[in-house]
């Protein structure tokens, strides 16, 4: 719900700014006044962004989200749930998720690792290195070759790295 409110406030903020620019733009020869409104709007937007950065969750602190990619962890840190993603239990902010640990997105895994799932519909997987030729895969980015070959009957389950 907080995510929706934050995005709605951003949209409201930008629409208000566009209305202000339109109103002040009624007089084409008054460039300075339009420029001043734009600069004030831009300054307020950047200050708002700085406040949001201060509002983020620090490394090692509890985090919760309905979506793994919207956890409010600071910077490049990610929300990690040791027992898999949960809407009712907190995870905690970590730098990255290491080899064999549960993950939801490739971006959560430490460098050179990807999130391997049991199927493309599974919410959780485990971080691991990209797989070689003829190894089981579910998505192209699971493979070193970036190509996971599936048959029509295996589309929802597994394929083999090319």
N, CA, C and O of each residue as an XYZ file, in Angstrom:
648
protein
N       0.821     -1.184      0.000
C       0.000      0.000      0.000
C       0.870      1.255      0.000
O       0.571      2.229     -0.692
N       1.952      1.223      0.784
C       2.869      2.362      0.835
C       3.446      2.650     -0.539
O       3.590      3.809     -0.928
N       3.781      1.576     -1.287
C       4.335      1.734     -2.631
C       3.361      2.486     -3.522
O       3.767      3.363     -4.284
N       2.070      2.147     -3.431
C       1.050      2.812     -4.250
C       0.969      4.288     -3.873
O       0.899      5.149     -4.749
N       0.977      4.584     -2.572
C       0.901      5.977     -2.134
C       2.106      6.782     -2.596
O       1.961      7.930     -3.016
N       3.301      6.186     -2.520
C       4.512      6.882     -2.963
C       4.428      7.184     -4.451
O       4.737      8.297     -4.876
N       4.007      6.190     -5.255
C       3.913      6.410     -6.699
C       2.800      7.389     -7.049
O       2.952      8.183     -7.977
N       1.685      7.347     -6.324
C       0.609      8.301     -6.578
C       1.071      9.711     -6.232
O       0.731     10.661     -6.938
N       1.840      9.861     -5.158
C       2.319     11.197     -4.802
C       3.295     11.715     -5.848
O       3.327     12.915     -6.121
N       4.094     10.822     -6.442
C       5.013     11.227     -7.508
C       4.229     11.710     -8.724
O       4.552     12.746     -9.305
N       3.200     10.959     -9.106
C       2.371     11.339    -10.252
C       1.680     12.675     -9.968
O       1.670     13.559    -10.824
N       1.101     12.829     -8.769
C       0.437     14.072     -8.392
C       1.416     15.237     -8.454
O       1.085     16.310     -8.957
N       2.610     15.022     -7.945
C       3.658     16.044     -7.920
C       3.997     16.487     -9.340
O       4.083     17.686     -9.608
N       4.192     15.536    -10.253
C       4.556     15.860    -11.633
C       3.414     16.538    -12.382
O       3.646     17.477    -13.144
N       2.175     16.070    -12.171
C       1.017     16.684    -12.831
C       0.847     18.120    -12.348
O       0.588     19.017    -13.151
N       0.991     18.346    -11.042
C       0.904     19.703    -10.499
C       1.954     20.600    -11.141
O       1.669     21.746    -11.490
N       3.155     20.084    -11.294
C       4.227     20.850    -11.933
C       3.911     21.189    -13.371
O       4.173     22.307    -13.816
N       3.346     20.233    -14.112
C       2.978     20.490    -15.510
C       1.882     21.546    -15.607
O       1.903     22.389    -16.503
N       0.927     21.497    -14.684
C      -0.130     22.512    -14.677
C       0.470     23.888    -14.416
O       0.110     24.861    -15.079
N       1.386     23.972    -13.449
C       2.049     25.258    -13.159
C       2.799     25.773    -14.379
O       2.750     26.963    -14.689
N       3.491     24.874    -15.068
C       4.235     25.287    -16.261
C       3.296     25.743    -17.368
O       3.606     26.687    -18.095
N       2.146     25.078    -17.501
C       1.171     25.454    -18.519
C       0.588     26.830    -18.220
O       0.461     27.664    -19.117
N       0.237     27.064    -16.966
C      -0.335     28.358    -16.583
C       0.671     29.476    -16.819
O       0.332     30.510    -17.393
N       1.896     29.272    -16.380
C       2.898     30.327    -16.558
C       3.340     30.437    -18.008
O       3.919     31.447    -18.407
N       3.072     29.410    -18.794
C       3.460     29.441    -20.204
C       2.470     30.171    -21.079
O       2.661     30.260    -22.292
N       1.401     30.702    -20.474
C       0.399     31.412    -21.261
C       0.991     32.644    -21.931
O       0.541     33.047    -23.004
N       1.986     33.237    -21.311
C       2.649     34.401    -21.889
C       4.015     33.955    -22.402
O       4.943     33.753    -21.618
N       4.136     33.804    -23.715
C       5.373     33.291    -24.298
C       6.581     34.182    -24.054
O       7.711     33.696    -24.023
N       6.357     35.476    -23.880
C       7.500     36.374    -23.730
C       8.026     36.426    -22.285
O       9.013     37.112    -22.018
N       7.388     35.722    -21.369
C       7.814     35.763    -19.972
C       8.619     34.505    -19.627
O       8.238     33.729    -18.750
N       9.721     34.323    -20.322
C      10.560     33.128    -20.158
C      11.128     33.012    -18.750
O      11.195     31.912    -18.201
N      11.537     34.132    -18.159
C      12.149     34.100    -16.824
C      11.200     33.527    -15.779
O      11.607     32.739    -14.926
N       9.944     33.923    -15.850
C       8.976     33.439    -14.865
C       8.743     31.938    -15.028
O       8.675     31.210    -14.038
N       8.620     31.471    -16.274
C       8.449     30.032    -16.509
C       9.671     29.262    -16.048
O       9.555     28.190    -15.455
N      10.838     29.811    -16.323
C      12.085     29.165    -15.934
C      12.189     29.064    -14.413
O      12.643     28.048    -13.887
N      11.770     30.114    -13.710
C      11.819     30.116    -12.253
C      10.902     29.035    -11.677
O      11.297     28.320    -10.756
N       9.685     28.907    -12.208
C       8.752     27.880    -11.736
C       9.340     26.495    -11.984
O       9.280     25.625    -11.114
N       9.906     26.293    -13.163
C      10.509     24.998    -13.487
C      11.655     24.678    -12.535
O      11.753     23.557    -12.037
N      12.520     25.651    -12.280
C      13.660     25.427    -11.383
C      13.208     25.119     -9.956
O      13.791     24.259     -9.295
N      12.178     25.811     -9.479
C      11.654     25.517     -8.144
C      11.056     24.112     -8.082
O      11.254     23.388     -7.107
N      10.333     23.738     -9.119
C       9.745     22.407     -9.188
C      10.832     21.337     -9.192
O      10.729     20.342     -8.475
N      11.863     21.539     -9.991
C      12.966     20.583    -10.071
C      13.688     20.470     -8.725
O      14.027     19.370     -8.288
N      13.920     21.600     -8.078
C      14.589     21.604     -6.772
C      13.756     20.842     -5.732
O      14.303     20.068     -4.946
N      12.446     21.060     -5.728
C      11.568     20.358     -4.788
C      11.571     18.860     -5.058
O      11.551     18.056     -4.126
N      11.596     18.484     -6.338
C      11.607     17.061     -6.688
C      12.883     16.392     -6.180
O      12.821     15.293     -5.629
N      14.033     17.034     -6.356
C      15.292     16.454     -5.892
C      15.338     16.377     -4.368
O      15.865     15.410     -3.817
N      14.796     17.378     -3.681
C      14.746     17.322     -2.215
C      13.877     16.158     -1.766
O      14.200     15.482     -0.789
N      12.771     15.918     -2.475
C      11.892     14.797     -2.156
C      12.635     13.484     -2.316
O      12.481     12.583     -1.491
N      13.439     13.361     -3.365
C      14.236     12.157     -3.584
C      15.234     11.920     -2.469
O      15.459     10.780     -2.064
N      15.835     12.993     -1.971
C      16.781     12.869     -0.851
C      16.070     12.384      0.407
O      16.624     11.585      1.162
N      14.848     12.859      0.639
C      14.091     12.396      1.799
C      13.773     10.911      1.684
O      13.842     10.187      2.677
N      13.423     10.447      0.479
C      13.141      9.028      0.284
C      14.377      8.181      0.542
O      14.267      7.085      1.093
N      15.559      8.669      0.153
C      16.792      7.926      0.404
C      17.016      7.753      1.903
O      17.457      6.694      2.349
N      16.716      8.790      2.680
C      16.874      8.704      4.132
C      15.867      7.733      4.734
O      16.090      7.196      5.819
N      14.770      7.509      4.038
C      13.694      6.656      4.511
C      13.949      5.179      4.220
O      13.155      4.333      4.631
N      15.028      4.849      3.526
C      15.281      3.460      3.149
C      15.765      2.648      4.355
O      16.159      3.204      5.380
N      15.725      1.326      4.208
C      16.077      0.407      5.289
C      17.544      0.016      5.160
O      17.992     -0.387      4.087
N      18.281      0.136      6.243
C      19.723     -0.109      6.241
C      20.107     -1.583      6.255
O      19.287     -2.454      6.544
N      21.350     -1.837      5.942
C      21.933     -3.176      5.897
C      21.711     -3.906      7.226
O      21.980     -3.362      8.297
N      21.214     -5.149      7.139
C      20.990     -5.968      8.327
C      19.683     -5.703      9.051
O      19.357     -6.397     10.015
N      18.929     -4.708      8.599
C      17.664     -4.354      9.247
C      16.509     -5.154      8.643
O      16.602     -5.584      7.493
N      15.416     -5.362      9.397
C      14.263     -6.104      8.875
C      13.587     -5.354      7.725
O      13.480     -4.128      7.747
N      13.142     -6.098      6.736
C      12.423     -5.520      5.595
C      11.241     -6.418      5.270
O      11.252     -7.612      5.568
N      10.232     -5.837      4.662
C       9.051     -6.599      4.281
C       8.519     -6.010      2.987
O       8.559     -4.798      2.777
N       8.029     -6.872      2.136
C       7.475     -6.412      0.874
C       6.608     -7.495      0.286
O       6.829     -8.680      0.538
N       5.620     -7.098     -0.498
C       4.837     -8.079     -1.238
C       5.570     -8.467     -2.506
O       5.252     -9.484     -3.123
N       6.552     -7.662     -2.901
C       7.332     -7.919     -4.102
C       8.808     -7.838     -3.754
O       9.237     -6.903     -3.078
N       9.587     -8.808     -4.207
C      11.010     -8.853     -3.869
C      11.741     -7.602     -4.335
O      12.715     -7.190     -3.705
N      11.288     -6.986     -5.433
C      12.014     -5.843     -5.985
C      11.541     -4.511     -5.399
O      12.005     -3.454     -5.826
N      10.647     -4.545     -4.450
C      10.166     -3.306     -3.834
C      10.319     -3.384     -2.317
O       9.351     -3.181     -1.583
N      11.512     -3.674     -1.852
C      11.717     -3.946     -0.431
C      12.132     -2.726      0.378
O      12.168     -2.806      1.606
N      12.443     -1.610     -0.251
C      12.863     -0.370      0.396
C      14.230     -0.467      1.063
O      14.569      0.387      1.882
N      15.025     -1.487      0.734
C      16.391     -1.565      1.248
C      17.225     -0.476      0.572
O      16.996     -0.148     -0.592
N      18.184      0.079      1.296
C      19.005      1.180      0.780
C      19.930      0.740     -0.351
O      20.476     -0.363     -0.334
N      20.092      1.622     -1.329
C      21.070      1.432     -2.401
C      20.929      0.118     -3.136
O      19.843     -0.242     -3.589
N      22.042     -0.601     -3.251
C      22.065     -1.873     -3.976
C      21.746     -3.062     -3.083
O      21.822     -4.203     -3.539
N      21.390     -2.827     -1.824
C      21.083     -3.955     -0.949
C      19.720     -4.531     -1.309
O      18.889     -3.850     -1.908
N      19.497     -5.794     -0.938
C      18.266     -6.497     -1.294
C      17.655     -7.126     -0.045
O      18.353     -7.385      0.935
N      16.355     -7.367     -0.090
C      15.666     -8.022      1.017
C      15.810     -9.531      0.838
O      15.507    -10.072     -0.225
N      16.274    -10.201      1.888
C      16.527    -11.644      1.843
C      15.652    -12.360      2.870
O      15.676    -12.035      4.057
N      14.881    -13.337      2.399
C      14.075    -14.183      3.257
C      14.725    -15.567      3.264
O      14.664    -16.256      2.246
N      15.338    -16.001      4.355
C      16.039    -17.291      4.381
C      15.143    -18.479      4.045
O      15.622    -19.479      3.508
N      13.848    -18.383      4.353
C      12.935    -19.495      4.088
C      12.050    -19.254      2.871
O      11.041    -19.938      2.702
N      12.404    -18.308      2.032
C      11.613    -17.973      0.854
C      10.786    -16.724      1.104
O      10.509    -16.369      2.250
N      10.394    -16.058      0.023
C       9.657    -14.796      0.119
C       8.376    -14.993      0.926
O       7.704    -16.017      0.798
N       8.046    -14.010      1.754
C       6.873    -14.106      2.612
C       6.223    -12.735      2.746
O       6.905    -11.722      2.900
N       4.892    -12.719      2.685
C       4.161    -11.470      2.882
C       3.884    -11.244      4.367
O       3.488    -10.147      4.760
N       4.087    -12.268      5.193
C       3.767    -12.149      6.615
C       4.996    -12.097      7.513
O       4.895    -11.703      8.675
N       6.145    -12.485      6.995
C       7.366    -12.494      7.803
C       8.401    -11.554      7.209
O       8.506    -11.402      5.992
N       9.157    -10.931      8.091
C      10.215    -10.024      7.650
C      11.400    -10.789      7.092
O      11.731    -11.886      7.543
N      12.029    -10.180      6.098
C      13.348    -10.605      5.664
C      14.322     -9.612      6.274
O      13.975     -8.896      7.214
N      15.521     -9.564      5.754
C      16.443     -8.529      6.203
C      17.317     -8.091      5.040
O      17.591     -8.867      4.124
N      17.750     -6.845      5.088
C      18.523     -6.260      3.994
C      19.954     -6.791      4.008
O      20.643     -6.729      5.026
N      20.385     -7.311      2.870
C      21.744     -7.846      2.716
C      22.367     -7.265      1.452
O      21.665     -6.764      0.574
N      23.688     -7.337      1.372
C      24.416     -6.845      0.195
C      24.016     -7.653     -1.039
O      23.700     -7.085     -2.085
N      24.031     -8.984     -0.909
C      23.593     -9.873     -1.991
C      23.365    -11.259     -1.397
O      23.767    -11.535     -0.267
N      22.721    -12.117     -2.166
C      22.425    -13.473     -1.715
C      23.480    -14.411     -2.301
O      23.745    -14.390     -3.503
N      24.071    -15.227     -1.444
C      25.195    -16.068     -1.869
C      24.744    -17.399     -2.471
O      23.558    -17.730     -2.470
N      25.702    -18.142     -2.977
C      25.488    -19.427     -3.643
C      24.661    -20.374     -2.767
O      24.922    -20.515     -1.572
N      23.677    -21.011     -3.368
C      22.746    -21.999     -2.788
C      21.690    -21.399     -1.858
O      20.868    -22.144     -1.325
N      21.683    -20.089     -1.644
C      20.674    -19.466     -0.785
C      19.419    -19.149     -1.602
O      19.499    -18.951     -2.814
N      18.257    -19.100     -0.935
C      16.987    -18.830     -1.621
C      16.952    -17.412     -2.177
O      17.440    -16.470     -1.554
N      16.358    -17.283     -3.373
C      16.266    -15.990     -4.061
C      14.954    -15.922     -4.834
O      14.253    -16.923     -4.981
N      14.632    -14.723     -5.327
C      13.468    -14.532     -6.185
C      13.856    -13.904     -7.519
O      13.178    -14.114     -8.525
N      14.936    -13.139     -7.532
C      15.376    -12.427     -8.735
C      16.872    -12.610     -8.942
O      17.620    -12.767     -7.977
N      17.312    -12.589    -10.200
C      18.747    -12.662    -10.499
C      19.505    -11.523     -9.832
O      20.624    -11.708     -9.353
N      18.891    -10.344     -9.803
C      19.571     -9.161     -9.264
C      19.857     -9.274     -7.769
O      20.675     -8.518     -7.244
N      19.204    -10.195     -7.078
C      19.462    -10.393     -5.652
C      20.742    -11.194     -5.409
O      21.377    -11.052     -4.364
N      21.115    -12.029     -6.369
C      22.261    -12.927     -6.199
C      23.578    -12.169     -6.325
O      23.673    -11.180     -7.052
N      24.594    -12.648     -5.604
C      25.920    -12.041     -5.682
C      26.458    -12.143     -7.106
O      25.956    -12.921     -7.917
N      27.473    -11.356     -7.393
C      28.064    -11.265     -8.727
C      28.354    -12.644     -9.320
O      28.832    -13.540     -8.624
N      28.063    -12.802    -10.601
C      28.263    -14.016    -11.401
C      27.288    -15.143    -11.066
O      27.414    -16.237    -11.615
N      26.321    -14.906    -10.180
C      25.310    -15.912     -9.858
C      23.959    -15.463    -10.404
O      23.709    -14.270    -10.574
N      23.088    -16.444    -10.677
C      21.718    -16.166    -11.107
C      20.762    -16.972    -10.238
O      21.178    -17.914     -9.563
N      19.490    -16.606    -10.252
C      18.473    -17.292     -9.456
C      17.877    -18.431    -10.288
O      17.192    -18.189    -11.281
N      18.143    -19.668     -9.878
C      17.617    -20.855    -10.561
C      16.343    -21.312     -9.856
O      16.358    -21.588     -8.656
N      15.228    -21.393    -10.609
C      13.953    -21.863    -10.059
C      13.654    -23.266    -10.555
O      14.239    -23.728    -11.535
N      12.726    -23.948     -9.862
C      12.327    -25.289    -10.291
C      11.413    -25.224    -11.506
O      11.332    -26.183    -12.274
N      10.726    -24.105    -11.684
C       9.920    -23.864    -12.884
C       9.797    -22.355    -13.039
O      10.123    -21.607    -12.117
N       9.330    -21.904    -14.198
C       9.210    -20.457    -14.388
C       8.096    -19.868    -13.530
O       8.009    -18.649    -13.379
N       7.242    -20.724    -12.967
C       6.159    -20.250    -12.110
C       6.531    -20.244    -10.633
O       5.782    -19.701     -9.820
N       7.655    -20.826    -10.266
C       8.085    -20.867     -8.861
C       8.521    -19.479     -8.401
O       9.301    -18.821     -9.090
N       8.028    -19.020     -7.239
C       8.458    -17.707     -6.755
C       9.896    -17.712     -6.239
O      10.604    -16.711     -6.354
N      10.321    -18.829     -5.674
C      11.659    -18.925     -5.087
C      12.556    -19.845     -5.897
O      12.102    -20.799     -6.529
N      13.828    -19.533     -5.859
C      14.853    -20.376     -6.460
C      16.066    -20.357     -5.557
O      15.976    -19.972     -4.392
N      17.198    -20.771     -6.093
C      18.454    -20.726     -5.340
C      19.523    -20.095     -6.222
O      19.620    -20.391     -7.413
N      20.323    -19.222     -5.617
C      21.413    -18.590     -6.358
C      22.460    -19.638     -6.718
O      22.796    -20.505     -5.910
N      22.964    -19.544     -7.933
C      24.009    -20.456     -8.376
C      24.649    -19.941     -9.652
O      24.141    -19.008    -10.274
N      25.770    -20.550    -10.048
C      26.438    -20.122    -11.279
C      25.607    -20.501    -12.504
O      24.769    -21.401    -12.447
N      25.852    -19.806    -13.601
C      25.170    -20.158    -14.852
C      25.557    -21.583    -15.236
O      26.652    -22.048    -14.918
N      24.658    -22.258    -15.913
C      24.849    -23.674    -16.234
C      25.425    -23.866    -17.629
O      25.246    -23.032    -18.517
N      26.120    -24.985    -17.800
C      26.773    -25.316    -19.059
C      25.889    -26.124    -19.995
O      24.725    -26.397    -19.700
N      26.458    -26.494    -21.113
C      25.765    -27.238    -22.175
C      25.089    -28.501    -21.630
O      25.680    -29.260    -20.862
N      23.834    -28.705    -22.048
C      22.988    -29.849    -21.699
C      22.546    -29.896    -20.236
O      21.932    -30.877    -19.814
N      22.842    -28.869    -19.465
C      22.346    -28.837    -18.088
C      20.924    -28.279    -18.076
O      20.529    -27.548    -18.984
N      20.161    -28.628    -17.043
C      18.766    -28.208    -16.921
C      18.674    -26.693    -16.706
O      19.458    -26.105    -15.961
N      17.691    -26.080    -17.382
C      17.465    -24.637    -17.257
C      15.968    -24.348    -17.335
O      15.178    -25.198    -17.748
N      15.595    -23.144    -16.933
C      14.201    -22.698    -17.029
C      14.073    -21.383    -17.782
O      13.015    -21.071    -18.327
N      15.158    -20.615    -17.809
C      15.183    -19.326    -18.498
C      16.526    -19.185    -19.199
O      17.506    -19.821    -18.811
N      16.568    -18.346    -20.238
C      17.815    -18.157    -20.990
C      18.978    -17.718    -20.111
O      20.108    -18.168    -20.302
N      18.704    -16.842    -19.150
C      19.817    -16.340    -18.337
C      20.348    -17.358    -17.323
O      21.295    -17.063    -16.595
N      19.750    -18.547    -17.267
C      20.304    -19.628    -16.435
C      21.544    -20.245    -17.070
O      22.321    -20.920    -16.394
N      21.730    -20.014    -18.374
C      22.780    -20.694    -19.140
C      23.952    -19.774    -19.477
O      23.779    -18.571    -19.676
N      25.138    -20.357    -19.536
C      26.324    -19.617    -19.975
C      26.102    -19.106    -21.390
O      26.492    -17.986    -21.722
N      25.469    -19.934    -22.225
C      25.219    -19.578    -23.629
C      24.082    -18.570    -23.787
O      23.859    -18.045    -24.878
N      23.354    -18.298    -22.679
C      22.169    -17.425    -22.708
C      21.049    -18.020    -23.566
O      20.192    -17.287    -24.060
N      21.052    -19.356    -23.746
C      20.010    -20.000    -24.551
C      19.544    -21.281    -23.869
O      20.284    -22.261    -23.785
N      18.304    -21.255    -23.385
C      17.657    -22.411    -22.767
C      16.661    -22.961    -23.790
O      15.668    -22.307    -24.110
N      16.929    -24.151    -24.295
C      16.097    -24.742    -25.343
C      15.008    -25.599    -24.697
O      15.288    -26.492    -23.896
N      13.749    -25.302    -25.069
C      12.611    -26.041    -24.535
C      11.757    -26.554    -25.682
O      11.715    -25.961    -26.760
N      11.085    -27.649    -25.435
C      10.111    -28.147    -26.402
C       8.756    -27.561    -26.012
O       8.613    -26.978    -24.937
N       7.777    -27.716    -26.878
C       6.442    -27.194    -26.580
C       5.893    -27.815    -25.298
O       5.227    -27.136    -24.516
N       6.168    -29.100    -25.079
C       5.642    -29.774    -23.888
C       6.417    -29.420    -22.618
O       5.910    -29.620    -21.515
N       7.630    -28.901    -22.757
C       8.429    -28.585    -21.566
C       8.485    -27.086    -21.276
O       9.264    -26.654    -20.426
N       7.679    -26.292    -21.964
C       7.752    -24.840    -21.816
C       7.610    -24.386    -20.365
O       8.360    -23.519    -19.919
N       6.666    -24.953    -19.626
C       6.423    -24.524    -18.247
C       7.332    -25.220    -17.245
O       7.352    -24.842    -16.074
N       8.073    -26.211    -17.668
C       8.916    -26.941    -16.720
C      10.387    -26.653    -16.950
O      10.916    -25.695    -16.386
N      11.054    -27.443    -17.751
C      12.497    -27.258    -17.900
C      12.959    -27.471    -19.331
O      12.267    -28.073    -20.151
N      14.136    -26.965    -19.598
C      14.785    -27.156    -20.880
C      16.232    -27.539    -20.639
O      16.619    -27.905    -19.529
N      17.024    -27.449    -21.697
C      18.458    -27.766    -21.599
C      19.253    -26.610    -22.176
O      18.886    -26.032    -23.199
N      20.353    -26.281    -21.501
C      21.237    -25.228    -21.999
C      21.889    -25.675    -23.293
O      22.323    -26.821    -23.417
N      21.957    -24.775    -24.247
C      22.579    -25.076    -25.542
C      24.076    -24.890    -25.462
O      24.778    -25.095    -26.453
